[in-house]
Amino acid sequence: VAAAESPDGERTINDTALEPGETTEVEVTVTDVDQDWLAIYEDVDSDLEVTDIDFDTVPLVDELTDENDAVVVWEDDEPLGSTTLTYEVTVPEDAEEGDFYTFDGAVDLGGGTETDTTGENVITVGEPDDVLIDITTPEYVDEGETYEAGVEVFNPTDEEVSGDLVYTVDGESKFVTAIPISSGEPYE
């Protein structure tokens, strides 16, 4: 039995710059599937509303959204060839200029042949022309308590940029790291 080749999945987003409340279509196209089983996993930013999931190939074994993840599993007696998963996402009404939402995903043929989905992976609110930063931290932490802070940075420019990420507590720098950010790519 020959080993399955890695599937090739690519995501396209119809409109990557939206206004609050606007909706756009997302497609994940998978090509060269020489197996009779396929799973497509889409991890969609939890602030986006996912609707109208459509998979153009039957028979479909499972289709669900759970915690904003779109999952499609297909199984038949014949190899699939190529197929497309389509769904819509809506930006929250309370989104602000410069907010951004990320996508991540993978295509799986089973047996360890999972590959990351390539292509577009960010929707921004408005037309940003500068690097966007989103920081998540707890509002209050007791002395001696450990907590996790999250940072997402998105570069909508045409060139790679770099800078220092500096974490400061009470005016004192506690952590500094240099981060390169490719054009159109998020950094987490």
PyMOL commands that set and color helices and strands:
alter all, ss='L'
color gray80, all
select strands_A, chain A and resi 8-13+17-18+23-33+37-44+49-55+60-66+69-75+81-90+100-108+115-116+118-119+122-125+132-136+150-154+161-169+172-181+186-187
alter strands_A, ss='S'
color yellow, strands_A
deselect
rebuild
show_as cartoon
